[in-house]
Amino acid sequence: MANNSEDIQMKIYKCGDEAAKLLPVSFDEWEKRAKELLAAAPFGYVYGAAGAGHTHQANVDAFQKYRLRPRICCDISKCDISTTIFGSKLPAPFLLAPIGVNTILHHDGEIAPAKAAAKSGIPYILSNVSSIPLEKVAEAMEDSVRWFQLYPPKNHDLTKSFLQRAEAAGYSAIVVTVDSTLLGWRETDLRNAYLPFLTGQGMGNYFTDPIFCSMLDKSPEKDLKKAVLTALEEGNNTCFTWKEFDFIREHTKLPVLIKGITHPDDAILALEHGVDGIIVSNHGGRQLDGAMATLDSLPLISEVIKGKIPILLDSGVRRGADVIKAIALGASAVLIGRPYAYALAVAGESGVKEVINNLIAETELQLAISGRSSIPDIDQSLVCKMR
Ligand SMILES: Cc1cc2nc3c(=O)[nH]c(=O)nc-3n(C[C@H](O)[C@H](O)[C@H](O)COP(=O)(O)O)c2cc1C
């Protein structure tokens, strides 16, 4: 990991090397390469968004409404972008977002981003709908920081089982995703008639769960369709309310974050219900088309949370400037989603590692060139909202 600006300069000076040209650099290039390499349906599953894609676009555009306002003549010779969340020191203020069903992108599935994250010291949030069971992913990460994301099941015993398994396997926080108790209207997937779960992918945690298997008449090997539909039915938890959230809160000792909040009133309720962290997210525009961009929601949420618990943000984060803008507007850290999914498709673990390393380097450079030398130096005065 580069931890001072001179190391990053060396990386830039070396950019004439042949080896440096093998992997893409920008988000657009990774996306383009992934599109060339993947079949239309899995590419569309990552690229696609809900409805007309307006929220997906709004997420990205929102970052352009803010501009950085640098200070000059500051000592930026030592720049430190590390930060601490729930007692873990992160080398940079970002984590890998939960992205399910990774075997549609690369044969190593979630093992590849998990290992890339572990080697970089960046926390990995494993999706509930991973193709690889959570215990195997934990084993691949050894002692590195990992969180487990839960799509809260209807069945309380299954909920408890997932929580206990995650705790036993060394996951150090639970992320409860609350914006997806129904799957959004995704036209790309409808056009491609594609839902990868139907082939048993993304079922790693369900099919290895004793409680889940006890809910089936026949094993998943004998009746795949019934097993998949039972799992999807558990996730379509339209009765999920704060009472259900309280059940999760009561059944784990780990910090619990709630992912999918964009309304300040929900942020207040989350605090009242003992949440340890909020992830401002609209699922990358994949759920409610027409919803506001997450960056636009962030200042309102930051205002009501008043620093009591960490606020994280995702949806639209593509570059170092985006990371800094989100922090200036109240986030403690951000989650990276599609950028690493495309890199996984293009080059597996080394692709994800490249994206992580480049984002660390770009964030550090951006911070230094804006005249700041650490994350606590970032405040609202670093950004201006354009008209
Ligand atoms: C292909 C794909 C799969 C996803 N799977 C999950 C998931 O299993 N659980 C979850 O909470 N969020 C999931 N998300 C949402 C991400 O965690 C994150 O909120 C989103 O990718 C952020 O938007 P961005 O990638 O455009 O920045 C998924 C997103 C994509 C693109």
The ligand as a MOL file (V3000), in Angstrom:
LIG
                    3D

  0  0  0     0  0            999 V3000
M  V30 BEGIN CTAB
M  V30 COUNTS 31 33 0 0 0
M  V30 BEGIN ATOM
M  V30 1 C -24.4980 -7.0740 -9.4620 0
M  V30 2 C -24.8340 -6.4620 -8.1320 0
M  V30 3 C -25.1950 -7.2930 -7.0850 0
M  V30 4 C -25.5010 -6.7420 -5.8310 0
M  V30 5 N -25.7790 -7.5890 -4.7860 0
M  V30 6 C -26.0430 -7.0620 -3.5580 0
M  V30 7 C -26.2700 -7.9180 -2.4480 0
M  V30 8 O -26.2290 -9.1410 -2.5600 0
M  V30 9 N -26.5430 -7.3270 -1.2550 0
M  V30 10 C -26.6000 -5.9750 -1.0770 0
M  V30 11 O -26.8580 -5.4800 0.0160 0
M  V30 12 N -26.3600 -5.1370 -2.1320 0
M  V30 13 C -26.0740 -5.6550 -3.3470 0
M  V30 14 N -25.7890 -4.8190 -4.3870 0
M  V30 15 C -25.7280 -3.3670 -4.1500 0
M  V30 16 C -24.3050 -2.9480 -3.7240 0
M  V30 17 O -24.0110 -3.3970 -2.4320 0
M  V30 18 C -24.1710 -1.4110 -3.7400 0
M  V30 19 O -25.1820 -0.8520 -2.9540 0
M  V30 20 C -24.2250 -0.8480 -5.1520 0
M  V30 21 O -23.4340 -1.6310 -6.0220 0
M  V30 22 C -23.7380 0.5910 -5.1920 0
M  V30 23 O -23.9190 1.1560 -6.4760 0
M  V30 24 P -22.6970 1.3360 -7.5280 0
M  V30 25 O -22.1340 -0.0300 -7.7290 0
M  V30 26 O -23.3430 1.8730 -8.7710 0
M  V30 27 O -21.7190 2.2740 -6.9090 0
M  V30 28 C -25.4830 -5.3400 -5.6390 0
M  V30 29 C -25.1060 -4.5180 -6.7060 0
M  V30 30 C -24.7670 -5.0540 -7.9440 0
M  V30 31 C -24.3140 -4.1330 -9.0370 0
M  V30 END ATOM
M  V30 BEGIN BOND
M  V30 1 1 1 2
M  V30 2 1 2 3
M  V30 3 2 2 30
M  V30 4 2 3 4
M  V30 5 1 4 5
M  V30 6 1 4 28
M  V30 7 2 5 6
M  V30 8 1 6 7
M  V30 9 1 6 13
M  V30 10 2 7 8
M  V30 11 1 7 9
M  V30 12 1 9 10
M  V30 13 2 10 11
M  V30 14 1 10 12
M  V30 15 2 12 13
M  V30 16 1 13 14
M  V30 17 1 14 15
M  V30 18 1 14 28
M  V30 19 1 15 16
M  V30 20 1 16 17
M  V30 21 1 16 18
M  V30 22 1 18 19
M  V30 23 1 18 20
M  V30 24 1 20 21
M  V30 25 1 20 22
M  V30 26 1 22 23
M  V30 27 1 23 24
M  V30 28 2 24 25
M  V30 29 1 24 26
M  V30 30 1 24 27
M  V30 31 2 28 29
M  V30 32 1 29 30
M  V30 33 1 30 31
M  V30 END BOND
M  V30 END CTAB
M  END
